[in-house]
Amino acid sequence: MTVRYRTSGFVIGKKDRFESDRVFTVFTQDFGKLEIKAKAIRKIVSKLRGGIDFLCLSEIEFIQGKNFKTLTDAVLIKKFINIEQNLEKLETAGRMAGLLDNFIKGEQKDEEIFSLFSETLEKLENQPLCNSRYALIYRYFFWNFVSFSGYLPELYKCAVCQGGLDPSNIHISCMEGGVVCHRCLKPDNTAKKITQDIVKIMRIILKNDWNVLLKLKIDNSSLILFENISEDYYSHLKEK
């Protein structure tokens, strides 16, 4: 007897196969990240077409074959219309989905990251935002993802000596796992000098203080520096 599995999940990737098939990457609530083949879904008459698509939340049913999983049913739970119709929101959501696809390996349930993705998509869908805030939303997702993945950076004391920090001379190092005082600074190429404002932003993000984050006044130079630091961490984690 064929066992049918049912769960809900977000589609974080898709690719076409052959003439009418499509393989979906689905981040599910119960099984983690799955690759699921949808046979003939690109045909107009397919009953599965309306139930699953990129960045939608769907309830899916699938069977496990010898080499791959096959989608047998899909019911659309939520489509994020505002994200779909706004290029900046769509790009931000796509970056979030790409982060999950790149870093989540194997089929492992993760309720914290699933909730984080769901919560951030909802905020992106419903919040009226100016252009400079989209990068912050992605970084909110990125740094909390980093934290839930076990790489929470030290932001309150030196990651090396555990001593206090001089606000005028703080560096952050991917290799050391957080902020580093000038006494412990090593000449590695991942260490960057940062401002107290950047440390403050990261602390607010990791406290999940959404309302404060959206009200922060951040100058463009600080935003660029924050982006660079985040990209350094991204590259460092990819090498692990």
SEFI-362791 format. One record per residue: residue number from 1; x, y, z of N, C-alpha, C, CB in turn. Coordinates in steps of 0.001 Angstrom, whole numbers, plus 500000, padded with zeros to 6 digits. Glycine has a CB too. Example, Ala and Ser with C-alpha at 12.3 -4.5 7.8 and 13.67 -1.06 7.14 Angstrom:
% residues 2
R  num    n_c1    n_c2    n_c3   ca_c1   ca_c2   ca_c3    c_c1    c_c2    c_c3   cb_c1   cb_c2   cb_c3
R    1  513190  494310  507800  512300  495500  507800  513200  496700  507800  511308  495527  509046
R    2  512850  497750  507080  513670  498940  507140  512900  500030  507870  514084  499402  505725
% end
This chain:
% residues 240
R  num    n_c1    n_c2    n_c3   ca_c1   ca_c2   ca_c3    c_c1    c_c2    c_c3   cb_c1   cb_c2   cb_c3
R    1  500842  498795  500000  500000  500000  500000  500881  501261  500000  499046  500003  501237
R    2  500538  502192  499134  501297  503439  499040  500957  504364  500199  501020  504142  497704
R    3  501987  504847  500877  501779  505779  501990  501758  507201  501442  502890  505620  503079
R    4  500725  507951  501836  500608  509352  501422  500933  510249  502618  499174  509660  500867
R    5  501804  511207  502379  502206  512148  503425  501557  513500  503146  503761  512282  503499
R    6  501124  514160  504224  500467  515461  504060  501078  516469  505035  498928  515341  504287
R    7  501337  517660  504534  501917  518712  505359  501657  520057  504694  503439  518482  505574
R    8  502027  521124  505365  501952  522455  504755  503368  522991  504591  501079  523431  505618
R    9  503541  523867  503621  504881  524397  503400  504910  525546  502413  505784  523309  502920
R   10  506053  526245  502421  506292  527358  501505  507157  526877  500344  506971  528550  502240
R   11  506787  527265  499148  507598  526935  497980  508745  527938  497891  506738  526945  496671
R   12  509972  527447  498016  511141  528341  497998  511978  528170  496731  512013  528087  499226
R   13  511516  527317  495833  512221  527147  494569  511427  526266  493626  513608  526555  494802
R   14  511667  526419  492344  511026  525554  491352  511868  525523  490086  509586  526040  491036
R   15  511818  524395  489396  512525  524275  488119  511750  523325  487218  513989  523772  488327
R   16  511703  523650  485952  510963  522843  484989  511766  521616  484590  510609  523671  483751
R   17  511027  520525  484383  511642  519271  483954  510862  518717  482772  511688  518238  485118
R   18  511592  518270  481771  510987  517673  480583  509950  518628  479980  510335  516314  480932
R   19  508919  518102  479342  507981  518961  478621  506949  519614  479528  507278  518166  477561
R   20  506546  518925  480590  505426  519464  481376  505559  519268  482881  504155  518833  480922
R   21  506662  518671  483333  506843  518447  484772  507514  519666  485423  507689  517168  485021
R   22  507452  519700  486732  508131  520749  487493  508551  520167  488842  507209  522007  487683
R   23  509746  520518  489295  510223  520095  490612  510170  521302  491541  511678  519501  490534
R   24  509443  521144  492641  509312  522211  493627  510213  521923  494826  507840  522364  494077
R   25  510863  522961  495315  511551  522888  496599  510613  523500  497624  512951  523628  496570
R   26  510194  522691  498581  509190  523127  499555  509773  523040  500960  507897  522267  499446
R   27  509720  524149  501676  510143  524165  503075  508904  523887  503912  510820  525541  503475
R   28  508818  522662  504438  507590  522204  505078  507644  522318  506599  507312  520774  504686
R   29  506466  522339  507169  506349  522463  508617  506765  521186  509333  504928  522823  508996
R   30  506558  520040  508702  506767  518757  509380  508002  517982  508937  505580  517906  509175
R   31  508514  518267  507740  509609  517453  507200  510833  518266  506791  509120  516675  506015
R   32  510823  519568  507033  511939  520386  506579  511884  520631  505080  513253  519729  506946
R   33  513045  520681  504447  513107  520991  503010  512961  519727  502175  514431  521698  502666
R   34  512031  519775  501227  511764  518632  500366  511860  519035  498902  510384  518040  500666
R   35  512325  518101  498076  512252  518245  496623  511126  517333  496150  513632  517885  495920
R   36  510114  517917  495501  508927  517155  495123  508629  517364  493642  507711  517569  495985
R   37  508466  516274  492941  508175  516336  491507  506670  516398  491276  508780  515118  490773
R   38  506255  517362  490467  504843  517493  490098  504715  517127  488621  504302  518954  490375
R   39  504130  515976  488360  504037  515483  486987  502959  516233  486208  503743  513978  486977
R   40  503310  516653  485010  502382  517290  484062  501714  518550  484610  501316  516305  483661
R   41  502321  519191  485611  501681  520351  486243  501655  521575  485326  502403  520700  487537
R   42  502521  521600  484335  502548  522756  483437  501495  522668  482335  503922  522891  482815
R   43  500787  521564  482274  499673  521456  481330  498483  522257  481856  499277  519965  481105
R   44  497761  522901  480964  496634  523749  481354  495579  522962  482113  496010  524398  480126
R   45  495411  521698  481788  494349  520890  482405  494758  520302  483760  493951  519763  481466
R   46  495998  520541  484200  496465  519950  485456  495662  520461  486648  497950  520252  485663
R   47  495226  519542  487486  494473  519902  488693  495385  520464  489788  493718  518680  489225
R   48  496680  520276  489640  497622  520747  490659  498030  522206  490450  498859  519870  490661
R   49  497814  522743  489264  498346  524064  488885  497995  525175  489869  497835  524442  487523
R   50  496746  525227  490286  496289  526331  491129  496627  526189  492599  494832  526478  490993
R   51  497212  525064  492973  497422  524803  494391  498820  525050  494903  497068  523429  494676
R   52  499758  525325  494001  501144  525452  494444  501911  526359  493487  501821  524063  494539
R   53  502713  527268  494052  503551  528146  493238  504607  528787  494128  502697  529233  492521
R   54  505561  529445  493503  506688  530044  494212  506213  531057  495252  507640  530716  493222
R   55  506743  530933  496480  506477  531813  497624  505049  531742  498153  506780  533222  497245
R   56  504297  530745  497716  502957  530534  498272  503031  529514  499406  501966  530056  497169
R   57  502072  529617  500322  501910  528616  501373  500837  527646  500918  501539  529272  502751
R   58  501172  526369  500862  500239  525357  500369  500185  524159  501307  500634  524904  498963
R   59  499047  523506  501291  498948  522185  501916  499184  521172  500813  497546  521960  502628
R   60  500152  520300  501008  500521  519366  499948  500412  517922  500422  501939  519651  499459
R   61  500191  517058  499453  500217  515617  499696  501190  515009  498688  498773  514973  499571
R   62  502006  514062  499153  502978  513448  498251  503207  511994  498631  504306  514221  498275
R   63  503742  511255  497687  504148  509873  497939  505654  509766  497711  503364  508869  497018
R   64  506271  508824  498420  507711  508613  498292  507964  507486  497311  508357  508299  499665
R   65  508578  507798  496177  508952  506777  495218  510344  506249  495496  508874  507322  493810
R   66  510847  505442  494591  512173  504861  494775  513257  505932  494720  512437  503795  493714
R   67  513099  506890  493805  514142  507896  493605  513720  509318  493937  514603  507852  492201
R   68  512424  509564  494014  511962  510931  494271  510547  510926  494845  512006  511767  492978
R   69  510166  512057  495362  508815  512247  495890  507937  512818  494781  508820  513190  497143
R   70  506681  512390  494758  505749  512854  493733  504561  513541  494380  505275  511684  492853
R   71  504249  514724  493894  503114  515487  494400  501813  514860  493918  503202  516962  493953
R   72  500890  514614  494850  499599  514029  494487  498429  514978  494728  499380  512753  495263
R   73  498640  516003  495556  497579  516982  495801  498214  518268  496326  496517  516426  496812
R   74  497600  519386  496006  498082  520681  496497  496903  521633  496638  499158  521277  495542
R   75  496779  522199  497832  495704  523152  498114  496341  524462  498562  494715  522600  499207
R   76  496034  525532  497866  496601  526835  498206  496023  527333  499526  496333  527855  497081
R   77  496906  527637  500479  496483  528206  501762  496560  529726  501713  497355  527663  502918
R   78  497675  530238  501209  497834  531693  501148  498749  532089  500005  498384  532232  502469
R   79  498301  533098  499281  499112  533726  498247  499405  535146  498702  498391  533706  496849
R   80  500653  535549  498629  501059  536861  499132  500967  537885  497993  502510  536811  499720
R   81  499776  538444  497845  499462  539306  496709  500322  540565  496686  497997  539689  496739
R   82  500463  541224  497841  501242  542468  497889  502706  542234  497538  501142  543102  499275
R   83  503236  541104  497978  504616  540754  497629  504724  540508  496127  505085  539503  498420
R   84  503772  539789  495600  503778  539440  494181  503714  540670  493282  502616  538520  493871
R   85  503024  541717  493749  502788  542899  492914  503791  544029  493149  501400  543415  493160
R   86  504730  543835  494066  505710  544867  494382  507108  544302  494149  505547  545367  495849
R   87  507842  544896  493213  509135  544337  492816  510116  544264  493973  509732  545158  491700
R   88  510190  545318  494806  511124  545319  495933  510758  544242  496950  511145  546695  496608
R   89  509466  544106  497216  509032  543064  498154  509315  541675  497587  507529  543212  498469
R   90  509067  541508  496291  509301  540214  495654  510784  539847  495678  508787  540230  494211
R   91  511645  540812  495412  513088  540554  495456  513542  540195  496869  513867  541779  494949
R   92  512981  540881  497871  513337  540591  499265  512898  539187  499656  512703  541623  500212
R   93  511661  538834  499306  511157  537490  499610  511961  536428  498870  509667  537376  499241
R   94  512359  536730  497633  513174  535792  496868  514539  535566  497498  513343  536288  495454
R   95  515130  536625  498053  516415  536485  498755  516256  535608  499994  516972  537873  499154
R   96  515159  535791  500707  514897  534964  501886  514762  533499  501496  513627  535440  502607
R   97  514010  533241  500431  513829  531865  499963  515159  531268  499519  512813  531815  498807
R   98  515974  532073  498840  517282  531601  498402  518192  531247  499562  517942  532640  497544
R   99  518105  532032  500635  518899  531746  501832  518529  530380  502405  518694  532845  502896
R  100  517234  530111  502512  516789  528810  503013  517277  527689  502106  515257  528769  503127
R  101  517105  527875  500811  517474  526830  499861  518971  526540  499905  517062  527232  498448
R  102  519777  527577  500081  521234  527402  500094  521764  526758  501370  521901  528730  499902
R  103  521128  527053  502499  521714  526653  503781  521024  525472  504461  521696  527811  504705
R  104  519777  525217  504138  519103  524086  504781  519405  522829  503988  517565  524321  504881
R  105  520011  521878  504663  520414  520640  504013  519594  519477  504577  521934  520388  504202
R  106  519061  518673  503692  518366  517477  504139  516982  517746  504686  519171  516790  505171
R  107  516319  516671  505023  514937  516726  505489  514913  516723  507012  514117  515538  504928
R  108  514946  517897  507576  514968  518025  509028  514003  519112  509463  516391  518332  509531
R  109  513038  518744  510271  512037  519691  510763  512706  520780  511600  510959  518959  511595
R  110  512297  522025  511368  512830  523142  512154  511713  524156  512364  514064  523805  511444
R  111  511040  524053  513487  509886  524900  513764  510268  526368  513905  509191  524430  515021
R  112  511441  526635  514491  511862  528029  514688  512073  528741  513356  513150  528085  515516
R  113  512784  528097  512458  513062  528731  511172  511796  528799  510318  514169  527967  510424
R  114  510946  527783  510408  509671  527824  509680  508830  529008  510158  508887  526495  509868
R  115  508744  529189  511465  507980  530315  512026  508608  531651  511646  507892  530196  513558
R  116  509948  531712  511654  510646  532940  511271  510324  533325  509827  512165  532771  511446
R  117  510372  532356  508929  510082  532630  507522  508638  533082  507347  510355  531385  506663
R  118  507724  532381  508000  506304  532729  507924  506046  534131  508464  505465  531711  508696
R  119  506605  534425  509625  506420  535729  510278  506984  536861  509422  507092  535734  511662
R  120  508173  536655  508855  508803  537715  508072  508057  537952  506761  510267  537368  507788
R  121  507571  536883  506137  506753  537051  504931  505485  537840  505230  506391  535685  504336
R  122  504853  537538  506360  503632  538260  506743  503917  539748  506932  503037  537668  508037
R  123  505017  540061  507570  505373  541467  507790  505693  542154  506466  506574  541579  508750
R  124  506391  541455  505605  506711  541995  504289  505443  542220  503469  507665  541055  503544
R  125  504497  541332  503611  503220  541435  502898  502386  542616  503379  502426  540150  503062
R  126  502378  542849  504685  501407  543778  505265  501941  545152  505644  500825  543169  506457
R  127  503264  545289  505788  503824  546565  506232  504036  547519  505059  505147  546335  506965
R  128  503568  548773  505177  503948  549787  504186  505392  550212  504448  502984  551026  504240
R  129  506239  550126  503434  507672  550337  503657  508269  551285  502632  508412  549010  503619
R  130  509271  552039  503065  510067  552812  502115  511213  551920  501632  510611  554144  502766
R  131  511854  552317  500547  512843  551453  499897  513980  551017  500807  513414  552154  498715
R  132  514444  551901  501687  515593  551575  502533  515277  550494  503560  516081  552818  503241
R  133  513998  550240  503799  513616  549264  504822  513612  547827  504305  512250  549604  505364
R  134  513572  547644  502995  513550  546279  502470  514840  545537  502821  513346  546294  500946
R  135  515965  546229  502728  517241  545605  503101  517240  545227  504573  518420  546551  502798
R  136  516632  546068  505416  516565  545769  506847  515706  544542  507123  516016  546968  507613
R  137  514608  544404  506383  513746  543235  506575  514503  541957  506227  512467  543353  505713
R  138  515233  541999  505111  516017  540819  504759  517062  540527  505821  516688  541006  503399
R  139  517716  541563  506346  518736  541352  507365  518124  540886  508685  519532  542631  507583
R  140  516925  541333  508969  516192  540809  510131  516049  539293  509988  514782  541490  510265
R  141  515627  538868  508800  515478  537437  508554  516829  536740  508593  514795  537191  507207
R  142  517833  537312  507933  519149  536687  507844  519768  536462  509216  520074  537537  506998
R  143  519803  537510  510055  520501  537382  511333  519754  536483  512310  520704  538749  511953
R  144  518433  536470  512237  517702  535526  513083  517860  534101  512577  516220  535899  513144
R  145  517963  533925  511264  518271  532615  510701  519639  532142  511181  518228  532662  509161
R  146  520618  533035  511144  521966  532718  511638  521906  532286  513103  522910  533940  511478
R  147  521138  533023  513892  521010  532714  515322  520381  531343  515545  520177  533787  516024
R  148  519260  531073  514856  518566  529793  515020  519394  528624  514495  517222  529831  514307
R  149  520334  528921  513597  521189  527868  513039  522391  527566  513928  521667  528265  511654
R  150  522495  528283  515040  523557  528003  516000  524781  528885  515883  523973  526609  515863
R  151  524669  529994  515145  525825  530873  514948  525553  532285  515460  526205  530922  513468
R  152  524844  532389  516568  524526  533690  517156  525811  534454  517463  523680  533519  518440
R  153  525994  535640  516875  527220  536401  517143  527201  537043  518528  527413  537479  516078
R  154  528352  537101  519156  528487  537801  520438  528477  539302  520161  529802  537372  521194
R  155  527562  540031  520826  527418  541464  520570  527539  542321  521826  526093  541728  519920
R  156  527752  541698  522978  527740  542456  524231  529102  542542  524909  526760  541842  525179
R  157  530005  541640  524536  531368  541673  525082  532301  541068  524049  531466  540901  526449
R  158  533584  541226  524258  534557  540697  523304  534404  539180  523187  536000  541065  523732
R  159  534276  538691  521961  534092  537259  521736  535332  536448  522092  533720  537009  520295
R  160  536486  537104  522223  537734  536399  522522  538036  536407  524019  538896  537031  521754
R  161  538143  537591  524610  538560  537690  526017  537397  537892  526984  539536  538827  526177
R  162  536190  538066  526437  534987  538303  527248  535015  539630  527992  534812  537185  528241
R  163  535959  540492  527630  536074  541792  528287  535138  542829  527692  537493  542288  528204
R  164  535154  544009  528286  534311  545097  527820  534790  545669  526493  534259  546189  528858
R  165  533941  546524  525907  534223  547083  524592  534372  548595  524664  533121  546709  523607
R  166  535280  549111  523875  535418  550551  523703  534511  550946  522534  536929  550970  523445
R  167  533429  551703  522783  532471  552031  521712  533103  552689  520494  531407  552936  522251
R  168  534256  553321  520670  534902  554007  519552  535851  553104  518765  535660  555207  520063
R  169  536030  551854  519236  536994  550971  518573  536514  549521  518650  538400  551111  519217
R  170  535446  549236  517907  534862  547893  517896  535036  547287  516511  533355  547931  518297
R  171  535411  546026  516478  535482  545274  515227  534561  544056  515344  536960  544839  514908
R  172  534138  543546  514206  533374  542301  514208  534092  541309  513304  531894  542533  513736
R  173  534199  540078  513773  534956  539057  513051  534121  537793  512886  536270  538738  513785
R  174  533991  537339  511648  533304  536069  511393  534066  534914  512034  533147  535828  509874
R  175  535384  534977  511958  536215  533897  512488  536068  533755  513996  537672  534137  512134
R  176  535949  534874  514698  535852  534847  516158  534408  534732  516640  536487  536093  516742
R  177  533452  534956  515750  532051  534778  516117  531416  535957  516820  531924  533600  516973
R  178  531831  537167  516461  531188  538333  517054  532103  539531  517152  530676  537994  518409
R  179  531754  540434  518061  532542  541660  518215  533844  541359  518961  531727  542744  518968
R  180  534873  542118  518597  536205  541902  519161  536781  543248  519592  537148  541196  518132
R  181  537372  543271  520776  538005  544507  521249  539338  544715  520530  538219  544465  522789
R  182  539885  545914  520626  541126  546224  519904  542312  545408  520411  541442  547707  520023
R  183  542238  544949  521662  543347  544170  522226  543424  542768  521617  543198  544067  523747
R  184  542281  542222  521248  542239  540841  520745  542150  540766  519222  541059  540109  521352
R  185  542165  541900  518573  541992  541929  517125  543159  541251  516420  541848  543368  516636
R  186  542830  540329  515522  543838  539664  514707  543699  540152  513263  543694  538108  514790
R  187  544781  540140  512526  544727  540650  511148  544117  539646  510168  546122  541024  510682
R  188  542898  539136  510477  542243  538257  509511  541340  539101  508614  541424  537135  510231
R  189  541116  538618  507414  540421  539447  506433  538907  539493  506634  540721  538945  505055
R  190  538400  538845  507675  536957  538924  507926  536617  540004  508945  536432  537578  508409
R  191  537607  540529  509647  537341  541524  510691  537109  542898  510072  538510  541584  511698
R  192  536042  543554  510520  535729  544897  510033  535439  545806  511214  534525  544870  509056
R  193  535916  547034  511107  535584  548012  512136  534139  548439  511958  536534  549237  512077
R  194  533394  548476  513057  531990  548855  512985  531693  549929  514025  531077  547627  513194
R  195  530557  550549  513867  530146  551602  514791  529220  551040  515859  529455  552747  514035
R  196  529049  551801  516910  528118  551421  517961  526698  551340  517406  528185  552419  519128
R  197  526392  552158  516402  525058  552128  515787  524776  550786  515124  524922  553251  514757
R  198  525776  550202  514464  525598  548897  513824  525355  547825  514880  526833  548535  512964
R  199  526121  547884  515957  525920  546933  517056  524501  547063  517601  526958  547167  518187
R  200  524028  548282  517734  522673  548538  518233  521626  547930  517304  522432  550050  518382
R  201  521798  548115  516000  520856  547554  515022  520804  546037  515139  521252  547962  513586
R  202  521976  545411  515243  522028  543951  515329  521387  543448  516614  523472  543464  515243
R  203  521584  544160  517703  520958  543767  518971  519440  543847  518873  521462  544658  520122
R  204  518940  544906  518253  517488  545072  518091  516918  543952  517228  517161  546447  517463
R  205  517606  543635  516145  517165  542556  515257  517088  541233  516007  518112  542426  514055
R  206  518116  540923  516779  518172  539633  517463  517288  539571  518701  519590  539325  517848
R  207  516750  540718  519110  515718  540739  520154  514326  540640  519544  515831  542018  520999
R  208  514264  540559  518206  512990  540532  517474  512137  541757  517756  512210  539282  517830
R  209  512808  542887  517960  512086  544124  518283  511714  544835  516982  512949  545059  519201
R  210  510686  544314  516338  510303  544742  514997  509887  546211  514947  509175  543877  514487
R  211  509059  546624  515885  508546  548000  515872  509658  549033  516015  507531  548190  516989
R  212  510616  548750  516890  511751  549663  517061  512605  549682  515795  512610  549249  518284
R  213  512807  548519  515198  513645  548413  513998  513114  549290  512867  513724  546954  513533
R  214  511812  549264  512653  511229  550027  511549  511240  551532  511797  509813  549569  511304
R  215  511389  551932  513057  511408  553361  513386  512821  553938  513450  510713  553591  514707
R  216  513817  553070  513379  515202  553537  513488  515583  554461  512333  516155  552347  513532
R  217  516308  555500  512659  516868  556377  511638  518299  555931  511367  516816  557878  512080
R  218  518523  555425  510160  519832  554869  509807  520368  555599  508585  519739  553336  509536
R  219  521554  556159  508709  522127  556864  507560  522631  555864  506530  523272  557800  508006
R  220  522792  556327  505314  523129  555452  504198  524475  554754  504380  523139  556243  502916
R  221  525453  555443  504934  526778  554834  505126  526713  553675  506121  527788  555891  505616
R  222  525900  553823  507171  525734  552744  508153  525021  551555  507523  524949  553242  509384
R  223  524036  551843  506676  523296  550773  506009  524208  549980  505079  522111  551350  505223
R  224  525074  550682  504363  526020  550010  503464  527010  549158  504258  526779  551044  502604
R  225  527516  549687  505361  528441  548937  506210  527764  547692  506776  528962  549825  507354
R  226  526522  547837  507204  525761  546706  507741  525577  545628  506674  524388  547177  508266
R  227  525291  546045  505443  525163  545101  504335  526474  544350  504115  524745  545834  503049
R  228  527586  545068  504136  528896  544440  503907  529233  543418  504992  529992  545508  503846
R  229  528952  543771  506233  529197  542855  507350  528344  541595  507202  528900  543549  508700
R  230  527094  541803  506848  526175  540672  506683  526629  539759  505549  524749  541175  506414
R  231  527093  540346  504451  527571  539539  503330  528828  538763  503702  527845  540426  502116
R  232  529688  539357  504521  530872  538636  505013  530454  537402  505805  531749  539559  505890
R  233  529463  537571  506671  528970  536447  507466  528347  535383  506569  527947  536929  508505
R  234  527599  535831  505572  526973  534905  504622  528043  534044  503943  526150  535684  503558
R  235  529084  534688  503442  530163  533966  502761  530881  533011  503714  531167  534956  502158
R  236  531086  533459  504948  531763  532628  505944  530943  531372  506252  532011  533433  507236
R  237  529628  531528  506387  528771  530385  506703  528698  529400  505540  527368  530862  507069
R  238  528766  529901  504317  528725  529017  503152  529934  528096  503110  528651  529834  501868
R  239  531029  528533  503707  532256  527735  503698  532262  526661  504776  533456  528634  503876
R  240  531323  526716  505691  531305  525741  506794  530776  524395  506328  530450  526261  507959
% end
